[in-house]
Amino acid sequence: MNAFKKLILPMVAVVMFFSSCKDDDPVAPAATLYDELGGTAMVADPNNAGSQIEKGRLGIRSVVDSTIFIIAGDSRLTKFFPVLLSEVGAGNLSGFSALSKNLTDFISIGAGAKNYTYSGKNMKDTHDPAKNSRMAEKAANADMDAFIDDVVKGAKKVGVPDAQITKVGVVLESLRADIVQK
């Protein structure tokens, strides 16, 4: 069991235990991961001069983009993305931009964002080469573990605190059944 799972599993158990406790007193809603990453506060978008972006979305996009570059250098995962890597190698960033936007939308919504929608394929179809020509092969559990490791590296690279990285890991683990198809 890798270190990430050793950290996540006890936290999930604690969350499940406390969420199952009933309290009749009304409680203010807990901050979402999106809120913790800056929420809807508007900040300058470093990728689009003169534009504003929600701080939570900027944080998630930063992790996504960092992770995509880490995956591109990870020999455990490059086999899944020959189309994307070929495009980027030829100077065509359209596939990278689309992937970044889709992942940012998906994770933002999963983290609690309210101002975005995800219009991409569902996770099962996205990771099935028969339904997504940009995916070269089906993933096994070890591939998902490598992906999560790279997300952790990407998040650390852009300075996301460990507590938020753990929460992103919980979201990713919840997708394992759809992503792992081998």
C-alpha positions as CSV (number, residue, x, y, z in Angstrom):
1,M,0.0,0.0,0.0
2,N,1.6,3.3,-1.0
3,A,2.0,6.2,1.4
4,F,-0.9,8.1,-0.3
5,K,-3.4,5.3,0.5
6,K,-2.1,5.0,4.0
7,L,-3.0,8.7,4.5
8,I,-6.3,8.6,2.6
9,L,-8.0,5.5,4.0
10,P,-7.9,6.6,7.7
11,M,-9.1,10.0,6.8
12,V,-12.0,8.6,4.8
13,A,-13.0,6.4,7.8
14,V,-12.9,9.4,10.1
15,V,-15.1,11.5,7.7
16,M,-17.6,8.7,7.3
17,F,-17.8,8.2,11.1
18,F,-18.4,11.8,11.8
19,S,-20.8,12.3,8.9
20,S,-22.9,9.4,10.2
21,C,-23.4,11.1,13.6
22,K,-26.8,12.8,13.8
23,D,-27.1,16.3,15.3
24,D,-30.4,18.1,15.6
25,D,-28.8,21.5,15.8
26,P,-28.4,23.3,12.5
27,V,-24.8,23.6,11.4
28,A,-23.3,26.0,8.9
29,P,-22.3,24.2,5.7
30,A,-18.7,23.1,5.7
31,A,-16.4,24.8,3.3
32,T,-15.8,22.9,0.1
33,L,-12.4,22.1,-1.2
34,Y,-13.1,24.7,-3.9
35,D,-13.7,27.3,-1.1
36,E,-10.5,26.2,0.6
37,L,-8.5,26.8,-2.6
38,G,-9.8,30.3,-2.8
39,G,-13.4,29.9,-4.0
40,T,-15.1,32.5,-6.1
41,A,-12.8,35.4,-5.2
42,M,-11.7,36.9,-8.5
43,V,-8.0,37.2,-9.3
44,A,-5.9,38.0,-12.4
45,D,-5.6,35.1,-14.8
46,P,-1.9,34.6,-15.5
47,N,-2.7,32.8,-18.7
48,N,-5.0,35.4,-20.1
49,A,-3.7,39.0,-19.7
50,G,-6.5,41.4,-18.6
51,S,-8.8,38.6,-17.6
52,Q,-10.1,37.5,-14.2
53,I,-10.5,33.9,-12.9
54,E,-12.0,32.5,-9.7
55,K,-9.1,31.8,-7.3
56,G,-10.4,28.2,-6.7
57,R,-10.4,27.5,-10.4
58,L,-7.0,29.0,-10.9
59,G,-5.6,26.7,-8.1
60,I,-7.2,23.6,-9.7
61,R,-6.0,24.6,-13.2
62,S,-2.5,25.1,-11.9
63,V,-2.5,21.6,-10.4
64,V,-4.0,20.1,-13.6
65,D,-1.5,21.7,-15.9
66,S,1.4,20.8,-13.6
67,T,0.2,17.3,-13.4
68,I,-0.2,17.0,-17.2
69,F,3.5,17.9,-17.6
70,I,4.6,15.5,-14.9
71,I,2.6,12.7,-16.6
72,A,4.2,13.6,-20.0
73,G,7.6,12.7,-18.4
74,D,6.4,9.6,-16.5
75,S,7.2,6.5,-18.4
76,R,4.5,4.6,-16.4
77,L,1.8,6.7,-18.1
78,T,3.0,8.1,-21.4
79,K,1.8,4.9,-23.2
80,F,-1.8,6.1,-22.7
81,F,-1.3,9.5,-24.5
82,P,0.6,9.0,-27.8
83,V,-1.9,11.3,-29.6
84,L,-1.5,14.2,-27.1
85,L,2.3,13.8,-26.8
86,S,2.7,13.8,-30.6
87,E,0.6,16.9,-30.9
88,V,2.5,18.8,-28.3
89,G,5.8,17.6,-29.8
90,A,4.7,19.1,-33.1
91,G,3.8,22.4,-31.4
92,N,0.0,21.8,-31.5
93,L,-1.4,22.7,-28.1
94,S,-5.1,22.4,-28.9
95,G,-5.4,18.9,-27.4
96,F,-3.4,20.0,-24.3
97,S,-5.7,23.1,-23.9
98,A,-8.9,20.9,-24.3
99,L,-7.6,18.4,-21.8
100,S,-6.7,21.1,-19.3
101,K,-10.1,22.7,-19.6
102,N,-12.0,19.4,-19.3
103,L,-10.0,18.3,-16.3
104,T,-10.2,21.7,-14.6
105,D,-14.0,21.8,-15.1
106,F,-14.4,18.2,-13.9
107,I,-12.3,18.7,-10.8
108,S,-13.7,22.1,-10.0
109,I,-17.2,20.7,-10.0
110,G,-16.1,17.8,-7.9
111,A,-14.4,20.2,-5.5
112,G,-17.6,22.2,-5.0
113,A,-17.5,25.0,-7.7
114,K,-20.9,26.3,-8.7
115,N,-20.2,28.5,-11.7
116,Y,-18.9,25.8,-14.1
117,T,-20.3,22.8,-16.0
118,Y,-18.5,19.8,-17.3
119,S,-19.4,18.8,-20.9
120,G,-16.9,16.1,-21.5
121,K,-17.4,12.4,-21.6
122,N,-18.1,10.4,-18.4
123,M,-15.1,8.9,-16.8
124,K,-15.8,5.4,-18.0
125,D,-16.0,6.4,-21.6
126,T,-13.1,8.8,-21.4
127,H,-10.8,6.0,-20.3
128,D,-12.1,3.4,-22.7
129,P,-10.1,3.4,-26.0
130,A,-13.1,1.9,-27.8
131,K,-15.0,5.1,-27.0
132,N,-12.1,7.7,-26.9
133,S,-9.6,7.5,-29.7
134,R,-7.2,9.8,-27.7
135,M,-6.8,7.0,-25.1
136,A,-4.4,4.4,-26.2
137,E,-5.2,1.6,-23.8
138,K,-7.2,0.6,-20.7
139,A,-5.8,1.4,-17.3
140,A,-5.0,-1.1,-14.5
141,N,-4.9,-0.3,-10.8
142,A,-1.1,0.3,-10.9
143,D,-1.7,2.9,-13.6
144,M,-4.3,4.7,-11.4
145,D,-1.8,4.6,-8.5
146,A,0.8,6.2,-10.8
147,F,-1.7,8.8,-11.9
148,I,-2.5,9.7,-8.3
149,D,1.2,9.9,-7.4
150,D,1.6,12.4,-10.3
151,V,-1.3,14.5,-9.2
152,V,0.2,14.7,-5.7
153,K,3.5,15.8,-7.3
154,G,1.7,18.3,-9.5
155,A,-0.1,19.7,-6.5
156,K,3.0,19.9,-4.3
157,K,4.9,21.6,-7.2
158,V,2.4,24.5,-7.3
159,G,2.3,24.8,-3.4
160,V,-1.1,23.2,-2.6
161,P,-1.1,22.3,1.2
162,D,-1.2,18.6,2.1
163,A,-4.7,18.9,3.6
164,Q,-6.1,19.9,0.3
165,I,-4.0,17.4,-1.6
166,T,-5.6,14.7,0.6
167,K,-9.1,15.9,-0.3
168,V,-8.2,15.8,-4.1
169,G,-7.0,12.3,-3.5
170,V,-10.4,11.3,-2.0
171,V,-12.1,12.6,-5.1
172,L,-9.8,10.7,-7.4
173,E,-10.1,7.5,-5.5
174,S,-13.9,7.7,-5.9
175,L,-13.4,7.5,-9.7
176,R,-11.2,4.4,-9.6
177,A,-14.0,2.0,-10.6
178,D,-14.7,4.0,-13.8
179,I,-11.1,4.6,-14.7
180,V,-9.6,1.2,-14.0
181,Q,-10.9,-1.1,-16.8
182,K,-8.2,-3.7,-17.1
